[in-house]
């Protein structure tokens, strides 16, 4: 064989071997539900979408709804939900294409669709009004929903919320999704998932292996990676100030001092629009206080929610 052809054959062989090694197929729903679904009754139809929903706590207690961030799931609230469910009716759900919720059959992943699903879920559970807690993208959904539907929201807890323009997310423009992001549909090594989670924690030692495994598994749910790409493509931010200033519900802002994804300095943008909001900054905590420091981060949340119980 010609030496050049031999080298080319070796290179192709190596590339094929690397491709096979890196290829990350979806996991079956059966396997994922066996590991992460508490009960078959937690999968319900809402506004044409199938959602993974968990409801805990006394049925007549004040309702608290928890909304996770991008690439996450309802499991991010595990510790908070366990603590709050003794006094509140705690509702968690996976956004379509996240966790165990299949992709949205409408193909829509914009905030308006999230509002439809949240309203539908509240109506199905006969919740007229709720305190809503959201982290990151879930925080943006929470405050935007409260601005649109003030009569359905009693209080807001915004944990490092998204919403203001940043690099790659300008007002009025869809973000540009590069080839590397699209490639994750086929290639998503576990170490890449861990690297991203490391950025969400201040103290990486607190990131437990089973948490990494859960994120990695659920990102490999059928259609989940493409749904995440669609969610990014359909995220078109608008100036949040008019909507923030229209908020009627009391607001607690909760931020990790060492947040690398949405820096704590962003809290000043929110305080500028919401001068009556309370801000609590958690030292040595990153973007996911509910996971990294669940007990410490829940203290100001419970104090803030106590007024909700007094009003009930």
PASEBA-1860 file (N, C-alpha, C; in nm, 3 decimals):
! residues 312
1> XXXXXXXX> 0.085/-0.120/0.000/0.000/0.000/0.000/0.089/0.125/0.000 ~ 0.049/0.227/-0.077/0.119/0.353/-0.079/0.126/0.410/0.062 ~ 0.244/0.468/0.098/0.264/0.519/0.235/0.161/0.625/0.270 ~ 0.130/0.713/0.172/0.032/0.819/0.197/-0.105/0.760/0.227 ~ -0.143/0.658/0.149/-0.272/0.593/0.172/-0.275/0.523/0.307 ~ -0.160/0.466/0.344/-0.154/0.397/0.473/-0.175/0.497/0.588 ~ -0.107/0.613/0.578/-0.123/0.715/0.682/-0.267/0.763/0.687 ~ -0.326/0.785/0.568/-0.465/0.830/0.563/-0.558/0.727/0.625
9> XXXXXXXX> -0.532/0.601/0.598/-0.616/0.494/0.654/-0.606/0.490/0.806 ~ -0.483/0.511/0.856/-0.463/0.511/1.001/-0.537/0.629/1.065 ~ -0.524/0.747/1.001/-0.592/0.865/1.054/-0.742/0.845/1.056 ~ -0.796/0.793/0.946/-0.941/0.768/0.940/-0.981/0.668/1.048 ~ -0.899/0.564/1.064/-0.930/0.464/1.166/-0.932/0.523/1.306 ~ -0.833/0.611/1.334/-0.827/0.676/1.464/-0.949/0.765/1.485 ~ -0.986/0.844/1.381/-1.101/0.932/1.392/-1.229/0.852/1.416 ~ -1.243/0.741/1.347/-1.361/0.657/1.366/-1.364/0.602/1.509
17> XXXXXXXX> -1.247/0.556/1.556/-1.241/0.501/1.692/-1.276/0.607/1.796 ~ -1.221/0.729/1.776/-1.252/0.838/1.870/-1.400/0.873/1.864 ~ -1.454/0.876/1.740/-1.597/0.906/1.725/-1.684/0.803/1.796 ~ -1.648/0.677/1.782/-1.724/0.570/1.850/-1.712/0.585/2.001 ~ -1.592/0.622/2.048/-1.569/0.636/2.192/-1.648/0.754/2.249 ~ -1.656/0.864/2.173/-1.723/0.984/2.223/-1.873/0.982/2.199 ~ -1.919/0.902/2.107/-2.062/0.901/2.073/-2.145/0.876/2.198 ~ -2.246/0.959/2.219/-2.327/0.953/2.340/-2.473/0.931/2.302
25> XXXXXXXX> -2.518/0.807/2.298/-2.657/0.782/2.258/-2.755/0.819/2.367 ~ -2.881/0.836/2.328/-2.988/0.857/2.426/-3.002/0.732/2.512 ~ -3.051/0.754/2.633/-3.091/0.643/2.720/-3.241/0.620/2.701 ~ -3.286/0.500/2.722/-3.427/0.470/2.704/-3.511/0.534/2.814 ~ -3.633/0.572/2.782/-3.723/0.627/2.884/-3.747/0.524/2.994 ~ -3.755/0.397/2.956/-3.779/0.293/3.056/-3.668/0.293/3.161 ~ -3.544/0.304/3.115/-3.430/0.305/3.209/-3.433/0.431/3.295 ~ -3.460/0.545/3.234/-3.459/0.670/3.309/-3.573/0.676/3.410
33> XXXXXXXX> -3.690/0.630/3.370/-3.804/0.634/3.462/-3.784/0.537/3.578 ~ -3.718/0.424/3.551/-3.689/0.330/3.659/-3.598/0.393/3.764 ~ -3.510/0.482/3.719/-3.414/0.544/3.810/-3.466/0.671/3.876 ~ -3.549/0.749/3.803/-3.578/0.885/3.850/-3.727/0.919/3.862 ~ -3.816/0.829/3.824/-3.959/0.856/3.837/-4.011/0.796/3.966 ~ -4.066/0.879/4.052/-4.114/0.832/4.182/-4.242/0.750/4.167 ~ -4.332/0.796/4.081/-4.460/0.728/4.061/-4.509/0.755/3.920 ~ -4.575/0.656/3.860/-4.629/0.674/3.725/-4.730/0.789/3.721
41> XXXXXXXX> -4.796/0.815/3.834/-4.895/0.923/3.840/-4.831/1.061/3.834 ~ -4.698/1.068/3.845/-4.629/1.197/3.836/-4.614/1.245/3.692 ~ -4.648/1.162/3.595/-4.647/1.203/3.455/-4.790/1.241/3.417 ~ -4.812/1.369/3.386/-4.948/1.416/3.358/-4.950/1.501/3.231 ~ -5.068/1.509/3.170/-5.088/1.591/3.051/-5.129/1.732/3.091 ~ -5.059/1.831/3.037/-5.091/1.971/3.063/-5.078/2.048/2.931 ~ -5.188/2.106/2.886/-5.186/2.189/2.766/-5.117/2.119/2.648 ~ -5.147/1.992/2.630/-5.094/1.917/2.517/-4.954/1.863/2.536
49> XXXXXXXX> -4.891/1.889/2.649/-4.757/1.839/2.676/-4.763/1.740/2.792 ~ -4.670/1.646/2.791/-4.660/1.551/2.901/-4.550/1.599/2.995 ~ -4.589/1.625/3.121/-4.495/1.682/3.217/-4.470/1.587/3.334 ~ -4.347/1.590/3.380/-4.310/1.521/3.503/-4.331/1.618/3.617 ~ -4.422/1.585/3.709/-4.463/1.676/3.816/-4.458/1.603/3.950 ~ -4.407/1.669/4.051/-4.414/1.615/4.187/-4.485/1.714/4.277 ~ -4.579/1.664/4.354/-4.656/1.747/4.447/-4.642/1.685/4.585 ~ -4.600/1.764/4.681/-4.583/1.718/4.819/-4.644/1.819/4.915
57> XXXXXXXX> -4.678/1.772/5.035/-4.728/1.862/5.138/-4.879/1.862/5.147 ~ -4.932/1.925/5.252/-5.077/1.926/5.276/-5.151/1.996/5.162 ~ -5.261/1.935/5.120/-5.336/1.988/5.006/-5.392/2.127/5.033 ~ -5.430/2.156/5.155/-5.489/2.287/5.184/-5.390/2.395/5.221 ~ -5.261/2.362/5.223/-5.159/2.459/5.263/-5.130/2.557/5.150 ~ -5.071/2.673/5.180/-5.031/2.766/5.074/-4.939/2.696/4.974 ~ -4.957/2.726/4.847/-4.883/2.658/4.741/-4.751/2.730/4.712 ~ -4.648/2.650/4.687/-4.517/2.699/4.644/-4.478/2.620/4.520
65> XXXXXXXX> -4.448/2.690/4.411/-4.411/2.626/4.286/-4.263/2.655/4.257 ~ -4.187/2.551/4.227/-4.044/2.560/4.205/-4.012/2.535/4.057 ~ -3.937/2.628/3.995/-3.904/2.617/3.852/-3.752/2.610/3.837 ~ -3.704/2.502/3.777/-3.560/2.480/3.763/-3.500/2.562/3.649 ~ -3.368/2.561/3.639/-3.298/2.635/3.537/-3.264/2.552/3.414 ~ -3.187/2.611/3.324/-3.152/2.550/3.196/-3.069/2.423/3.218 ~ -3.111/2.314/3.152/-3.037/2.189/3.160/-3.055/2.114/3.290 ~ -3.143/2.163/3.376/-3.162/2.101/3.506/-3.294/2.025/3.509
73> XXXXXXXX> -3.344/1.998/3.628/-3.468/1.923/3.645/-3.527/1.953/3.781 ~ -3.643/1.900/3.808/-3.708/1.922/3.939/-3.624/1.868/4.054 ~ -3.531/1.777/4.024/-3.449/1.719/4.129/-3.355/1.820/4.194 ~ -3.330/1.932/4.126/-3.243/2.034/4.184/-3.299/2.089/4.315 ~ -3.433/2.077/4.333/-3.500/2.130/4.452/-3.522/2.024/4.560 ~ -3.459/1.910/4.550/-3.488/1.797/4.638/-3.487/1.836/4.786 ~ -3.380/1.899/4.831/-3.367/1.932/4.973/-3.467/2.039/5.015 ~ -3.483/2.141/4.932/-3.579/2.246/4.966/-3.721/2.190/4.972
81> XXXXXXXX> -3.757/2.107/4.876/-3.893/2.052/4.872/-3.920/1.968/4.996 ~ -3.822/1.888/5.036/-3.840/1.804/5.154/-3.863/1.889/5.278 ~ -3.790/2.000/5.290/-3.803/2.086/5.407/-3.933/2.166/5.405 ~ -3.972/2.214/5.288/-4.090/2.300/5.278/-4.222/2.224/5.282 ~ -4.218/2.098/5.242/-4.343/2.024/5.224/-4.416/1.993/5.355 ~ -4.352/2.016/5.470/-4.422/1.998/5.596/-4.522/2.110/5.622 ~ -4.503/2.226/5.556/-4.588/2.343/5.583/-4.654/2.401/5.459 ~ -4.606/2.359/5.341/-4.659/2.413/5.215/-4.694/2.300/5.120
89> XXXXXXXX> -4.780/2.333/5.025/-4.806/2.240/4.915/-4.702/2.271/4.808 ~ -4.603/2.187/4.796/-4.486/2.213/4.712/-4.503/2.142/4.577 ~ -4.494/2.221/4.470/-4.511/2.168/4.334/-4.381/2.190/4.257 ~ -4.327/2.082/4.203/-4.210/2.090/4.115/-4.244/2.026/3.983 ~ -4.186/2.075/3.875/-4.209/2.009/3.746/-4.089/2.029/3.656 ~ -4.070/1.933/3.564/-3.966/1.944/3.461/-4.024/2.018/3.341 ~ -3.956/2.123/3.299/-3.995/2.190/3.176/-3.986/2.091/3.059 ~ -4.065/2.109/2.954/-4.060/2.015/2.841/-3.918/2.000/2.786
97> XXXXXXXX> -3.879/1.876/2.761/-3.745/1.847/2.711/-3.638/1.852/2.817 ~ -3.677/1.864/2.944/-3.584/1.862/3.057/-3.626/1.753/3.153 ~ -3.529/1.698/3.224/-3.561/1.592/3.319/-3.635/1.478/3.252 ~ -3.748/1.440/3.309/-3.829/1.332/3.253/-3.945/1.381/3.168 ~ -3.958/1.512/3.150/-4.063/1.563/3.062/-4.017/1.550/2.916 ~ -4.092/1.480/2.832/-4.052/1.468/2.691/-4.053/1.604/2.622 ~ -3.991/1.614/2.505/-3.997/1.739/2.429/-4.141/1.783/2.405 ~ -4.159/1.914/2.392/-4.292/1.970/2.372/-4.339/1.938/2.230
105> XXXXXXXX> -4.455/1.872/2.215/-4.503/1.837/2.081/-4.533/1.959/1.994 ~ -4.552/2.077/2.057/-4.575/2.198/1.979/-4.446/2.250/1.917 ~ -4.332/2.206/1.968/-4.204/2.258/1.921/-4.171/2.394/1.978 ~ -4.253/2.443/2.070/-4.233/2.576/2.128/-4.165/2.565/2.265 ~ -4.063/2.649/2.282/-3.989/2.652/2.408/-3.969/2.796/2.457 ~ -4.049/2.889/2.405/-4.037/3.027/2.447/-4.107/3.048/2.581 ~ -4.089/3.168/2.639/-4.146/3.195/2.770/-4.299/3.194/2.767 ~ -4.357/3.238/2.655/-4.503/3.238/2.645/-4.558/3.097/2.657
113> XXXXXXXX> -4.488/3.000/2.600/-4.531/2.860/2.614/-4.515/2.815/2.759 ~ -4.409/2.858/2.825/-4.392/2.824/2.967/-4.507/2.879/3.049 ~ -4.555/3.000/3.015/-4.669/3.058/3.087/-4.793/2.971/3.069 ~ -4.817/2.926/2.945/-4.933/2.841/2.918/-4.928/2.714/3.004 ~ -4.811/2.654/3.010/-4.797/2.529/3.086/-4.812/2.554/3.235 ~ -4.757/2.664/3.283/-4.767/2.695/3.426/-4.911/2.724/3.466 ~ -4.982/2.802/3.383/-5.124/2.827/3.409/-5.204/2.698/3.406 ~ -5.177/2.616/3.304/-5.249/2.489/3.292/-5.224/2.397/3.410
121> XXXXXXXX> -5.099/2.395/3.457/-5.066/2.311/3.572/-5.135/2.362/3.698 ~ -5.135/2.493/3.719/-5.202/2.549/3.836/-5.352/2.521/3.831 ~ -5.411/2.536/3.714/-5.554/2.509/3.703/-5.585/2.362/3.728 ~ -5.501/2.274/3.673/-5.525/2.131/3.692/-5.515/2.093/3.840 ~ -5.421/2.155/3.911/-5.403/2.125/4.053/-5.492/2.212/4.143 ~ -5.576/2.293/4.080/-5.669/2.383/4.151/-5.595/2.477/4.245 ~ -5.488/2.535/4.193/-5.410/2.634/4.267/-5.444/2.771/4.209 ~ -5.511/2.852/4.288/-5.546/2.985/4.240/-5.430/3.081/4.244
129> XXXXXXXX> -5.351/3.071/4.353/-5.240/3.163/4.374/-5.127/3.086/4.440 ~ -5.003/3.119/4.403/-4.888/3.048/4.460/-4.770/3.141/4.474 ~ -4.684/3.108/4.569/-4.550/3.167/4.571/-4.469/3.090/4.467 ~ -4.393/3.162/4.386/-4.315/3.096/4.281/-4.168/3.121/4.305 ~ -4.091/3.013/4.302/-3.946/3.017/4.320/-3.882/2.970/4.190 ~ -3.789/3.049/4.137/-3.723/3.009/4.014/-3.574/3.036/4.019 ~ -3.497/2.946/3.960/-3.351/2.959/3.954/-3.308/2.983/3.810 ~ -3.225/3.085/3.789/-3.166/3.113/3.658/-3.275/3.136/3.553
137> XXXXXXXX> -3.281/3.053/3.448/-3.388/3.066/3.348/-3.524/3.050/3.416 ~ -3.531/2.961/3.515/-3.657/2.945/3.589/-3.694/3.072/3.664 ~ -3.593/3.149/3.704/-3.620/3.278/3.767/-3.680/3.377/3.670 ~ -3.627/3.377/3.547/-3.684/3.466/3.445/-3.828/3.428/3.415 ~ -3.855/3.301/3.403/-3.992/3.255/3.379/-4.081/3.298/3.495 ~ -4.030/3.287/3.617/-4.109/3.321/3.736/-4.148/3.468/3.738 ~ -4.050/3.558/3.723/-4.086/3.700/3.733/-4.163/3.748/3.611 ~ -4.135/3.690/3.495/-4.212/3.728/3.375/-4.357/3.684/3.388
145> XXXXXXXX> -4.377/3.564/3.440/-4.512/3.513/3.463/-4.586/3.601/3.563 ~ -4.517/3.641/3.670/-4.580/3.725/3.772/-4.618/3.860/3.716 ~ -4.542/3.911/3.622/-4.574/4.038/3.559/-4.698/4.026/3.471 ~ -4.711/3.911/3.402/-4.825/3.890/3.312/-4.951/3.850/3.388 ~ -4.934/3.776/3.497/-5.049/3.721/3.570/-5.034/3.751/3.720 ~ -5.043/3.877/3.758/-5.017/3.915/3.897/-5.113/3.853/3.997 ~ -5.235/3.821/3.953/-5.333/3.765/4.045/-5.304/3.619/4.079 ~ -5.209/3.557/4.008/-5.178/3.415/4.034/-5.051/3.397/4.119
153> XXXXXXXX> -4.986/3.508/4.152/-4.857/3.498/4.223/-4.861/3.580/4.352 ~ -4.838/3.513/4.464/-4.841/3.580/4.594/-4.704/3.634/4.633 ~ -4.599/3.561/4.602/-4.462/3.602/4.637/-4.367/3.543/4.534 ~ -4.250/3.606/4.521/-4.148/3.560/4.427/-4.015/3.543/4.499 ~ -3.953/3.427/4.478/-3.815/3.406/4.522/-3.734/3.381/4.395 ~ -3.643/3.472/4.365/-3.563/3.465/4.243/-3.420/3.430/4.280 ~ -3.378/3.310/4.241/-3.245/3.260/4.275/-3.153/3.281/4.154 ~ -3.068/3.382/4.162/-2.979/3.418/4.051/-3.056/3.418/3.919
161> XXXXXXXX> -3.159/3.502/3.907/-3.246/3.496/3.789/-3.180/3.550/3.663 ~ -3.220/3.492/3.551/-3.181/3.538/3.419/-3.278/3.648/3.377 ~ -3.243/3.725/3.271/-3.338/3.821/3.218/-3.278/3.945/3.155 ~ -3.162/3.989/3.205/-3.096/4.104/3.147/-3.000/4.059/3.037 ~ -2.975/4.146/2.941/-2.886/4.114/2.829/-2.746/4.081/2.882 ~ -2.678/3.992/2.811/-2.540/3.957/2.843/-2.472/3.917/2.712 ~ -2.346/3.885/2.719/-2.273/3.847/2.598/-2.340/3.727/2.531 ~ -2.378/3.743/2.404/-2.444/3.635/2.332/-2.594/3.635/2.345
169> XXXXXXXX> -2.647/3.716/2.437/-2.792/3.727/2.456/-2.829/3.875/2.458 ~ -2.842/3.932/2.338/-2.877/4.073/2.326/-3.029/4.086/2.315 ~ -3.081/4.202/2.353/-3.225/4.224/2.343/-3.270/4.217/2.197 ~ -3.381/4.146/2.177/-3.443/4.141/2.046/-3.376/4.050/1.946 ~ -3.274/3.976/1.987/-3.202/3.889/1.894/-3.194/3.747/1.950 ~ -3.218/3.649/1.862/-3.198/3.511/1.901/-3.048/3.483/1.911 ~ -3.004/3.409/2.010/-2.860/3.381/2.022/-2.811/3.294/1.906 ~ -2.687/3.308/1.872/-2.626/3.226/1.767/-2.577/3.097/1.830
177> XXXXXXXX> -2.628/2.986/1.781/-2.592/2.855/1.835/-2.486/2.792/1.744 ~ -2.367/2.772/1.797/-2.255/2.723/1.717/-2.259/2.573/1.693 ~ -2.167/2.530/1.609/-2.159/2.389/1.571/-2.125/2.300/1.691 ~ -2.045/2.354/1.783/-2.007/2.274/1.900/-2.130/2.239/1.983 ~ -2.219/2.338/2.001/-2.341/2.313/2.076/-2.429/2.211/2.004 ~ -2.442/2.224/1.874/-2.522/2.127/1.798/-2.460/1.987/1.806 ~ -2.328/1.981/1.816/-2.261/1.851/1.820/-2.296/1.772/1.945 ~ -2.343/1.843/2.051/-2.374/1.769/2.174/-2.490/1.672/2.155
185> XXXXXXXX> -2.564/1.687/2.044/-2.670/1.590/2.017/-2.614/1.450/1.997 ~ -2.489/1.443/1.950/-2.426/1.313/1.926/-2.313/1.284/2.023 ~ -2.247/1.390/2.069/-2.129/1.373/2.154/-2.146/1.456/2.281 ~ -2.156/1.389/2.393/-2.169/1.458/2.521/-2.097/1.376/2.628 ~ -1.964/1.386/2.632/-1.890/1.309/2.734/-1.928/1.352/2.875 ~ -1.921/1.260/2.964/-1.955/1.288/3.104/-1.868/1.400/3.161 ~ -1.740/1.403/3.123/-1.651/1.505/3.182/-1.694/1.646/3.141 ~ -1.758/1.660/3.025/-1.805/1.792/2.983/-1.920/1.837/3.073
193> XXXXXXXX> -2.009/1.744/3.105/-2.120/1.776/3.195/-2.065/1.814/3.332 ~ -1.967/1.740/3.380/-1.909/1.771/3.512/-1.840/1.908/3.508 ~ -1.769/1.939/3.401/-1.702/2.069/3.392/-1.803/2.183/3.401 ~ -1.917/2.167/3.334/-2.021/2.270/3.340/-2.080/2.282/3.479 ~ -2.101/2.169/3.546/-2.153/2.173/3.683/-2.051/2.232/3.779 ~ -1.923/2.205/3.754/-1.818/2.264/3.838/-1.828/2.416/3.838 ~ -1.864/2.474/3.724/-1.875/2.619/3.714/-1.994/2.672/3.794 ~ -2.091/2.585/3.824/-2.210/2.627/3.898/-2.193/2.620/4.049
201> XXXXXXXX> -2.082/2.560/4.093/-2.055/2.546/4.236/-1.937/2.635/4.274 ~ -1.942/2.691/4.393/-1.826/2.762/4.446/-1.722/2.662/4.495 ~ -1.767/2.566/4.573/-1.680/2.461/4.626/-1.710/2.333/4.549 ~ -1.621/2.298/4.456/-1.645/2.181/4.372/-1.651/2.051/4.452 ~ -1.593/2.052/4.571/-1.596/1.932/4.655/-1.737/1.899/4.699 ~ -1.828/1.998/4.695/-1.966/1.974/4.734/-2.048/1.908/4.623 ~ -1.992/1.905/4.502/-2.062/1.844/4.389/-2.048/1.692/4.399 ~ -2.153/1.626/4.439/-2.146/1.482/4.466/-2.160/1.401/4.337
209> XXXXXXXX> -2.093/1.286/4.329/-2.096/1.204/4.207/-2.237/1.168/4.162 ~ -2.329/1.140/4.256/-2.463/1.101/4.214/-2.538/1.216/4.149 ~ -2.502/1.341/4.185/-2.564/1.457/4.121/-2.515/1.469/3.978 ~ -2.385/1.451/3.957/-2.330/1.453/3.821/-2.395/1.342/3.738 ~ -2.408/1.224/3.796/-2.469/1.111/3.724/-2.613/1.141/3.685 ~ -2.688/1.207/3.775/-2.827/1.240/3.744/-2.837/1.339/3.630 ~ -2.758/1.446/3.636/-2.758/1.544/3.527/-2.721/1.475/3.395 ~ -2.617/1.394/3.399/-2.569/1.328/3.277/-2.676/1.235/3.220
217> XXXXXXXX> -2.738/1.158/3.305/-2.843/1.066/3.260/-2.960/1.142/3.197 ~ -3.010/1.244/3.266/-3.131/1.313/3.220/-3.105/1.397/3.095 ~ -2.981/1.442/3.076/-2.948/1.510/2.951/-2.949/1.414/2.832 ~ -2.948/1.284/2.862/-2.950/1.183/2.757/-3.090/1.122/2.740 ~ -3.191/1.187/2.795/-3.329/1.143/2.770/-3.360/1.164/2.622 ~ -3.447/1.082/2.565/-3.478/1.095/2.422/-3.526/1.235/2.385 ~ -3.454/1.298/2.295/-3.492/1.430/2.247/-3.452/1.546/2.335 ~ -3.390/1.520/2.451/-3.362/1.627/2.547/-3.260/1.727/2.494
225> XXXXXXXX> -3.155/1.677/2.430/-3.051/1.768/2.384/-3.100/1.859/2.272 ~ -3.178/1.806/2.182/-3.233/1.890/2.076/-3.331/1.992/2.134 ~ -3.409/1.950/2.234/-3.503/2.043/2.299/-3.428/2.158/2.366 ~ -3.313/2.130/2.428/-3.234/2.236/2.490/-3.183/2.334/2.386 ~ -3.142/2.282/2.271/-3.097/2.369/2.162/-3.212/2.456/2.115 ~ -3.330/2.396/2.098/-3.447/2.475/2.058/-3.480/2.582/2.162 ~ -3.466/2.549/2.289/-3.495/2.647/2.394/-3.398/2.766/2.382 ~ -3.270/2.737/2.356/-3.174/2.846/2.337/-3.209/2.929/2.214
233> XXXXXXXX> -3.241/2.862/2.105/-3.272/2.932/1.980/-3.395/3.020/1.992 ~ -3.487/2.981/2.079/-3.613/3.055/2.093/-3.612/3.156/2.207 ~ -3.497/3.171/2.271/-3.486/3.269/2.379/-3.451/3.405/2.320 ~ -3.548/3.493/2.311/-3.527/3.628/2.262/-3.562/3.724/2.375 ~ -3.460/3.782/2.436/-3.481/3.870/2.551/-3.531/4.007/2.506 ~ -3.614/4.066/2.589/-3.655/4.205/2.570/-3.621/4.281/2.698 ~ -3.615/4.413/2.687/-3.582/4.495/2.803/-3.675/4.458/2.920 ~ -3.620/4.407/3.031/-3.705/4.359/3.140/-3.759/4.469/3.231
241> XXXXXXXX> -3.706/4.590/3.221/-3.740/4.693/3.320/-3.890/4.723/3.328 ~ -3.961/4.741/3.214/-4.104/4.769/3.228/-4.181/4.659/3.300 ~ -4.146/4.535/3.271/-4.218/4.424/3.335/-4.180/4.410/3.481 ~ -4.052/4.430/3.512/-4.010/4.421/3.652/-4.077/4.530/3.736 ~ -4.083/4.649/3.681/-4.144/4.760/3.756/-4.294/4.740/3.777 ~ -4.355/4.654/3.694/-4.498/4.628/3.706/-4.529/4.519/3.809 ~ -4.425/4.454/3.863/-4.450/4.346/3.958/-4.520/4.398/4.083 ~ -4.616/4.319/4.130/-4.691/4.353/4.250/-4.654/4.266/4.369
249> XXXXXXXX> -4.607/4.146/4.342/-4.575/4.052/4.450/-4.445/4.091/4.519 ~ -4.434/4.070/4.650/-4.306/4.089/4.719/-4.200/3.997/4.659 ~ -4.075/4.045/4.657/-3.967/3.973/4.589/-3.849/3.954/4.684 ~ -3.799/3.830/4.688/-3.673/3.799/4.753/-3.573/3.760/4.645 ~ -3.459/3.829/4.641/-3.348/3.794/4.552/-3.245/3.717/4.632 ~ -3.209/3.598/4.581/-3.112/3.513/4.651/-2.997/3.485/4.554 ~ -2.875/3.516/4.599/-2.761/3.504/4.508/-2.641/3.445/4.580 ~ -2.571/3.356/4.512/-2.444/3.307/4.562/-2.335/3.410/4.534
257> XXXXXXXX> -2.256/3.440/4.634/-2.151/3.541/4.618/-2.051/3.502/4.510 ~ -2.032/3.372/4.489/-1.932/3.324/4.393/-1.995/3.272/4.265 ~ -2.113/3.321/4.231/-2.182/3.278/4.109/-2.098/3.318/3.986 ~ -2.054/3.219/3.910/-1.974/3.245/3.790/-2.061/3.259/3.665 ~ -2.184/3.213/3.671/-2.269/3.213/3.553/-2.350/3.342/3.541 ~ -2.414/3.383/3.649/-2.485/3.511/3.654/-2.432/3.582/3.778 ~ -2.332/3.667/3.763/-2.262/3.726/3.879/-2.356/3.801/3.971 ~ -2.320/3.804/4.098/-2.402/3.871/4.199/-2.416/4.020/4.170
265> XXXXXXXX> -2.324/4.076/4.094/-2.336/4.218/4.057/-2.464/4.244/3.978 ~ -2.517/4.141/3.912/-2.644/4.156/3.838/-2.761/4.187/3.930 ~ -2.745/4.156/4.058/-2.854/4.184/4.152/-2.887/4.333/4.154 ~ -2.787/4.416/4.126/-2.812/4.561/4.128/-2.906/4.602/4.015 ~ -2.904/4.530/3.904/-2.999/4.559/3.796/-3.141/4.537/3.845 ~ -3.160/4.429/3.920/-3.294/4.398/3.971/-3.335/4.498/4.080 ~ -3.242/4.533/4.167/-3.275/4.627/4.274/-3.307/4.765/4.217 ~ -3.245/4.798/4.104/-3.277/4.925/4.040/-3.421/4.933/3.995
273> XXXXXXXX> -3.475/4.818/3.953/-3.615/4.813/3.909/-3.709/4.777/4.023 ~ -3.655/4.711/4.127/-3.737/4.662/4.238/-3.676/4.711/4.369 ~ -3.686/4.839/4.398/-3.620/4.893/4.518/-3.671/4.833/4.648 ~ -3.791/4.778/4.648/-3.845/4.719/4.772/-3.805/4.572/4.788 ~ -3.739/4.516/4.688/-3.700/4.375/4.696/-3.595/4.354/4.804 ~ -3.599/4.235/4.863/-3.496/4.196/4.959/-3.385/4.122/4.885 ~ -3.261/4.151/4.918/-3.148/4.079/4.859/-3.071/4.008/4.970 ~ -3.050/3.877/4.949/-2.967/3.799/5.040/-2.853/3.740/4.957
281> XXXXXXXX> -2.730/3.769/4.995/-2.612/3.716/4.927/-2.550/3.609/5.015 ~ -2.528/3.492/4.958/-2.477/3.377/5.032/-2.326/3.364/5.008 ~ -2.244/3.378/5.112/-2.099/3.367/5.093/-2.056/3.225/5.058 ~ -1.954/3.217/4.973/-1.894/3.088/4.933/-1.997/2.993/4.874 ~ -2.088/3.049/4.792/-2.190/2.969/4.723/-2.195/3.015/4.578 ~ -2.223/2.921/4.488/-2.227/2.951/4.346/-2.368/2.969/4.292 ~ -2.390/2.919/4.171/-2.513/2.945/4.096/-2.630/2.859/4.141 ~ -2.603/2.754/4.215/-2.708/2.660/4.256/-2.713/2.648/4.408
289> XXXXXXXX> -2.755/2.752/4.478/-2.758/2.746/4.625/-2.842/2.631/4.678 ~ -2.953/2.599/4.609/-3.043/2.494/4.655/-2.976/2.357/4.654 ~ -2.869/2.342/4.577/-2.795/2.216/4.573/-2.668/2.224/4.657 ~ -2.595/2.334/4.643/-2.463/2.344/4.706/-2.473/2.368/4.856 ~ -2.569/2.450/4.896/-2.585/2.483/5.038/-2.733/2.487/5.072 ~ -2.802/2.373/5.064/-2.948/2.374/5.078/-2.999/2.424/5.212 ~ -2.933/2.386/5.321/-2.982/2.427/5.452/-2.963/2.578/5.474 ~ -2.844/2.628/5.446/-2.816/2.770/5.468/-2.899/2.858/5.375
297> XXXXXXXX> -2.913/2.816/5.249/-2.985/2.900/5.153/-3.135/2.901/5.179 ~ -3.185/2.797/5.244/-3.329/2.790/5.269/-3.373/2.880/5.384 ~ -3.281/2.916/5.472/-3.318/2.997/5.589/-3.387/3.128/5.548 ~ -3.328/3.210/5.461/-3.398/3.334/5.423/-3.525/3.308/5.342 ~ -3.529/3.198/5.270/-3.649/3.166/5.192/-3.766/3.134/5.286 ~ -3.740/3.054/5.387/-3.846/3.020/5.482/-3.894/3.144/5.556 ~ -3.801/3.232/5.594/-3.841/3.355/5.663/-3.929/3.440/5.572 ~ -3.895/3.445/5.445/-3.971/3.524/5.348/-4.110/3.463/5.325
305> XXXXXXXX> -4.117/3.330/5.322/-4.244/3.262/5.297/-4.335/3.261/5.420 ~ -4.279/3.282/5.538/-4.361/3.280/5.659/-4.478/3.379/5.650 ~ -4.454/3.491/5.587/-4.561/3.590/5.571/-4.675/3.533/5.489 ~ -4.641/3.442/5.396/-4.745/3.378/5.315/-4.835/3.293/5.402 ~ -4.778/3.222/5.498/-4.858/3.140/5.589/-4.943/3.227/5.679 ~ -4.887/3.343/5.719/-4.964/3.432/5.807/-5.086/3.489/5.734 ~ -5.070/3.507/5.601/-5.179/3.563/5.521/-5.285/3.458/5.489 ~ -5.247/3.329/5.494/-5.340/3.222/5.453/-5.452/3.205/5.554
END
